[in-house]
């Protein structure tokens, strides 16, 4: 909430702050405020129409508006200008997932994860894509990797339990729940 308020103030004080507008727009998009994200997107395009971050910011908005061709075109233009633009690759992967092409989505995500393995959002999308193609061992490894990367964050361990339960792996779910409880000595 503080970040949102601060970014809103920054954008109000500096109408030409593209980076601030993009960050604020991403928060709006993530919280389901598509109209506000679109408004910020329109403002950034006026300031820097061909900047890769602006293109990559507009792409998921187009995807949410059910314009996958526009979204992929924007993402591809962003990647032409910045081949390592994470947001653009995620849009391409998300579009492929929506189209039912999880294997191509996984390839995009693997590219993004090279050197960015701590990107939780990308890891979670990859786990979802792997589930869609029934590569459950690989999906499990991705979620397990998050528990290793962020051992202080139990939400990934609970996610692993949920994954096990949703795929009929009762024994693994129970073992993970026991391990979670054992890691919290003051909860007993």
C-alpha positions in Angstrom: 0.0 0.0 0.0 2.8 2.4 0.8 4.5 1.7 -2.5 1.3 2.4 -4.3 0.8 5.7 -2.5 4.4 6.8 -3.0 4.4 5.9 -6.7 1.1 7.8 -7.2 2.7 10.8 -5.6 5.8 10.5 -7.8 3.7 10.3 -10.9 1.6 13.3 -9.8 4.7 15.4 -9.2 6.6 14.3 -12.3 4.3 13.8 -15.2 7.3 12.7 -17.4 8.4 9.9 -15.1 7.9 6.9 -17.3 9.5 4.4 -14.9 7.2 5.5 -12.1 4.2 5.3 -14.4 5.1 1.7 -15.5 5.6 0.6 -11.9 2.3 2.1 -10.8 0.6 0.6 -13.8 2.0 -2.8 -13.0 0.6 -2.6 -9.5 -2.8 -1.5 -11.0 -2.7 -4.4 -13.4 -1.8 -6.9 -10.7 -4.7 -5.6 -8.5 -7.2 -5.9 -11.3 -7.5 -2.1 -12.0 -7.3 -2.5 -15.7 -8.7 1.0 -16.4 -6.0 2.7 -14.3 -3.3 0.6 -15.9 -4.5 1.4 -19.4 -4.6 5.1 -18.6 -1.0 5.0 -17.3 0.0 2.9 -20.4 -1.5 5.5 -22.7 0.5 8.2 -20.9 3.8 6.3 -21.2 3.3 5.7 -24.9 3.1 9.4 -25.5 6.4 10.0 -23.7 8.4 7.1 -25.0 6.5 5.1 -27.7 9.2 2.7 -28.7 11.0 2.2 -25.3 11.1 -1.6 -24.6 9.8 -1.2 -21.1 6.8 0.8 -22.4 6.1 -1.8 -25.1 6.4 -4.6 -22.5 4.1 -2.8 -20.1 1.4 -2.4 -22.8 1.6 -6.0 -23.8 -0.1 -7.7 -20.8 -2.8 -5.0 -20.8 -3.6 -6.0 -24.4 -3.6 -9.6 -23.3 -6.1 -8.8 -20.5 -8.2 -6.9 -23.1 -8.4 -10.1 -25.1 -6.1 -8.8 -27.9 -3.5 -11.6 -28.0 -2.1 -10.6 -31.5 -1.5 -7.0 -30.3 0.0 -8.3 -27.0 2.5 -10.6 -28.8 3.4 -7.9 -31.4 4.2 -5.5 -28.6 6.2 -8.1 -26.7 8.1 -9.0 -29.8 9.0 -5.4 -30.5 10.2 -5.0 -26.9 12.4 -8.1 -27.3 13.8 -6.7 -30.5 15.0 -3.7 -28.6 15.9 -5.6 -25.4 16.3 -9.4 -25.9 16.3 -10.0 -22.1 13.1 -8.1 -21.3 11.5 -10.4 -18.7 8.1 -8.8 -18.9 7.9 -9.3 -22.7 8.9 -12.9 -22.5 6.3 -13.5 -19.8 3.6 -12.0 -22.0 4.7 -14.4 -24.9 4.6 -17.3 -22.5 1.2 -16.3 -21.0 -0.3 -15.9 -24.5 1.0 -19.4 -25.5 -0.5 -20.8 -22.3 -3.9 -19.2 -23.1 -3.7 -20.7 -26.6 -3.0 -24.1 -25.1 0.6 -24.3 -26.2 2.3 -25.0 -22.9 5.5 -26.4 -24.4 6.3 -23.1 -26.2 5.4 -21.2 -23.0 7.9 -23.3 -21.1 10.6 -22.5 -23.6 10.0 -18.7 -23.2 10.0 -19.1 -19.4 13.3 -21.1 -19.5 14.9 -18.3 -21.4 13.7 -15.8 -18.8 14.9 -17.9 -15.9 18.5 -18.0 -17.1 20.1 -15.8 -14.6 16.7 -14.9 -13.0 15.9 -18.0 -11.1 14.7 -15.9 -8.1 11.9 -14.5 -10.2 9.0 -16.1 -8.3 6.3 -15.0 -10.8 8.1 -16.7 -13.7 8.7 -19.8 -11.6 5.1 -20.1 -10.7 3.9 -19.7 -14.4 6.4 -22.3 -15.3 5.1 -24.7 -12.7 1.6 -24.1 -14.0 2.7 -24.7 -17.6 4.4 -28.0 -16.6 1.3 -29.1 -14.9 -0.7 -28.5 -18.1 1.5 -30.9 -20.0 1.5 -33.4 -17.2 5.1 -33.0 -16.3 4.3 -33.3 -12.7 7.8 -34.3 -11.5 9.2 -31.1 -13.2 6.4 -28.9 -11.8 7.1 -30.3 -8.3 10.8 -29.6 -8.8 10.0 -25.9 -9.7 7.9 -25.5 -6.6 10.4 -27.3 -4.4 13.1 -25.0 -5.8 11.2 -22.0 -4.5 11.1 -23.6 -1.0 14.9 -23.9 -1.3 15.4 -20.3 -2.6 13.1 -18.8 0.0 13.3 -21.1 3.0 11.9 -18.4 5.3 8.7 -18.2 3.2 6.4 -21.0 4.2 3.8 -20.1 1.5 5.8 -22.1 -1.1 5.8 -25.1 1.2 2.0 -24.8 1.5 1.8 -24.5 -2.2 3.7 -27.7 -2.5 1.2 -29.4 -0.1 -1.7 -28.1 -2.3 0.1 -29.3 -5.4 0.5 -32.8 -3.9 -3.1 -32.9 -2.8 -4.4 -31.8 -6.2 -2.5 -34.6 -7.8 -3.4 -37.4 -5.4 -0.1 -37.5 -3.7 -1.5 -37.8 -0.2 1.7 -39.3 1.3 3.9 -36.5 0.0 1.4 -33.9 1.2 1.4 -35.4 4.7 5.2 -35.6 4.8 5.5 -31.9 3.8 2.9 -30.8 6.3 4.9 -32.7 9.0 8.1 -31.0 7.9 6.4 -27.6 8.0 5.2 -28.2 11.6 8.6 -29.6 12.6 10.2 -26.4 11.3 8.1 -24.3 13.7 9.2 -25.5 17.1 7.1 -22.9 19.0 3.8 -24.1 17.2 3.7 -27.4 19.0 
